[in-house]
Each structure stands twice: as structure tokens, then as C-alpha cells.
Amino acid sequence: MTRAFVGLGANLGDARAALRSALDALARLPGSTRVVSSPIYRSAPIDSSGPDYLNAVAQLDTTLDAPALLAQLQQIERAHGRERPYHNAPRTLDLDLLLYGDAVIESPGLTVPHPRLHERAFVLRPLADLAPDLLVPGRGAVRTLLAGVTDQRIDKLDP
């Protein structure tokens, strides 16, 4: 089993329902167990326009390898109506493989750790709720990285 962390985001339609549905879908993935979710947060779009996003991070233990897990995440996105009309377009659901154990993966279709994880409060704040002392390979501890994005607005919606 490998512990993976998945970023969830949505800013079109019923974003909260989309996140809940995606968490249910993650819990049903083959070879995956122990899905735990952070609280849900609201954040402004970065390098994009559109409504605010709702974001969370899920932790799961899986026997799927990283490319297979990514394929499953993309299938869940498609089932939720995800379209990619242009870079950073608003979305019904976005699932990003943030971390896959302590693996460092650089392939044409997958980069782990997620290449902008360390720059995004909407990823780091919910990740810190789950694992504040987690080490991001090549970047450092989540708690330390979070201190570098305090200028980004993020509002906790759930207790």
C-alpha cells in the first residue's frame, strides 16, 4: 500500500456536492482504502477567472501505481462533466495527484509531487489539516511550505 494525497477542487455547478461525490468515488477505487478528507475551503482562482473554488485534500492508501491512480482520477473527473476548453478553465471537478508516497515522478503525463503544490494555499492548508509534518520530496515540510503562502486568501468552510 502507498499513501497518496489527492487535491480536489471545483468552481462550477454545485461544487460542494461535486467534492462529496468525488470523495465517495475515491473510497470505491479498486485497491484503495482509508480515505480521509480535510475540511472544505473556499479560495479565489489563481491565474484564471470565474467563481471562487471549493477545495479539499483526500488521503488514501492504495495498491494502484501512480499512473493507474491518475487514470482513475481522470475518469472520476469525466464522470463529473470535466471539460478542458483552455488552460485553467473553470471546472466542475479537478482532481490532482499531489503526492504518491515519497515518489518523485517526472513523465510526460504525470509529475509528482504536483509541480505547484508548494505555491498554493488551497492545497497546503487542507494538506496541513491531514499531515502538517509531511515532507514533500524536494520541497520540505508542509507546515513550513504553508508559511510561504500566507498572502493567498483561503477560508475554511467546514469545522
C-alpha positions in Angstrom: 0.0 0.0 0.0 1.1 3.5 -0.8 -0.2 6.6 0.9 -1.4 9.1 -1.7 -2.8 12.6 -1.4 -5.3 14.0 -3.9 -6.3 17.6 -4.3 -10.0 18.2 -5.0 -11.4 21.5 -6.5 -14.5 22.7 -8.2 -16.0 26.1 -9.1 -18.8 25.3 -11.4 -22.3 24.0 -10.5 -22.8 22.5 -7.1 -19.1 22.5 -6.1 -19.7 21.1 -2.6 -21.8 18.2 -4.0 -19.1 17.5 -6.6 -16.4 17.3 -3.9 -18.5 15.0 -1.8 -19.3 12.8 -4.8 -15.6 12.6 -5.7 -14.7 11.6 -2.2 -17.2 8.8 -2.4 -15.7 7.7 -5.8 -12.2 7.7 -4.3 -13.4 5.4 -1.5 -14.7 3.0 -4.1 -11.4 2.8 -6.1 -10.1 -0.7 -6.6 -7.2 -1.5 -4.2 -7.7 1.7 -2.2 -8.7 2.1 1.4 -8.8 4.5 4.3 -9.9 7.6 2.5 -9.7 10.6 4.9 -10.6 14.1 3.8 -9.7 17.6 5.0 -12.3 20.2 5.7 -13.5 22.1 2.7 -12.1 25.6 1.9 -13.0 28.4 -0.4 -10.3 30.2 -2.4 -10.1 32.6 -5.3 -9.0 31.3 -8.7 -5.3 31.7 -9.4 -4.1 32.6 -12.9 -7.7 32.3 -14.0 -11.2 33.8 -13.8 -14.6 32.6 -12.6 -16.2 32.0 -9.3 -14.3 31.0 -6.2 -13.2 27.4 -5.8 -14.1 25.0 -3.1 -11.1 22.8 -2.3 -10.1 19.9 -0.1 -7.4 17.2 0.1 -8.0 13.5 0.4 -5.6 11.0 1.8 -5.9 7.4 0.7 -3.9 4.2 0.9 -3.8 2.4 -2.5 -2.2 -0.6 -4.3 -2.7 1.2 -7.6 0.5 2.5 -9.1 0.7 6.3 -9.7 -0.3 6.2 -13.5 -3.2 3.9 -12.8 -4.4 6.2 -9.9 -4.1 9.2 -12.2 -6.2 7.4 -14.8 -8.8 6.7 -12.2 -8.8 10.3 -11.1 -9.3 11.5 -14.7 -12.2 9.0 -15.1 -13.9 10.5 -12.0 -13.4 14.0 -13.4 -15.0 13.0 -16.7 -17.9 11.4 -14.9 -18.5 14.8 -13.2 -18.6 16.6 -16.6 -15.0 17.9 -16.5 -14.1 19.7 -19.7 -10.7 21.3 -20.6 -11.6 24.0 -23.2 -8.5 26.0 -22.2 -5.7 26.1 -19.6 -7.0 26.9 -16.1 -10.6 27.0 -17.3 -13.3 26.9 -14.6 -14.3 23.3 -13.8 -17.0 21.1 -12.4 -14.3 18.9 -10.7 -10.5 18.9 -10.6 -8.6 16.0 -9.1 -4.8 16.3 -8.8 -2.4 13.6 -7.6 -0.4 15.7 -5.2 1.8 13.1 -3.6 2.3 9.4 -4.1 4.2 8.1 -1.1 7.7 9.6 -1.2 7.9 9.1 -5.0 9.4 11.6 -7.4 7.9 11.1 -10.8 8.6 13.1 -13.9 6.9 11.7 -17.0 5.1 13.3 -19.9 1.7 12.7 -18.3 2.5 12.9 -14.6 4.6 14.9 -12.3 4.7 14.0 -8.6 5.0 15.9 -6.3 2.5 18.1 -8.1 4.7 20.9 -9.6 2.8 23.8 -8.0 1.8 22.2 -4.7 4.3 24.3 -2.7 2.9 27.5 -4.2 -0.8 27.0 -3.4 -2.5 27.8 -0.1 -5.6 25.9 -1.4 -3.5 22.7 -1.4 -1.2 23.3 1.5 -3.8 24.4 4.1 -6.0 21.3 3.7 -2.9 19.1 3.4 -1.7 20.6 6.6 -5.0 19.6 8.3 -4.2 16.0 7.4 -0.5 15.8 7.7 1.3 19.0 8.9 4.7 17.3 9.3 4.5 15.5 6.0 7.7 16.0 3.9 7.2 17.0 0.3 10.1 15.5 -1.6 12.5 18.2 -2.7 10.4 20.9 -1.0 10.3 20.4 2.8 7.6 20.0 5.4 4.0 21.0 4.6 3.9 23.2 7.7 7.0 25.2 6.5 5.7 25.5 3.0 2.3 26.8 4.3 4.1 29.7 5.9 5.2 30.9 2.4 1.7 31.3 1.1 0.0 33.4 3.8 -0.7 36.1 1.3 -3.3 33.9 -0.5 -6.9 34.1 0.7 -8.4 30.8 1.9 -11.5 30.5 4.0 -12.3 27.3 5.9 -16.0 26.4 5.4 -16.2 23.2 7.4 -15.3 22.9 11.1 
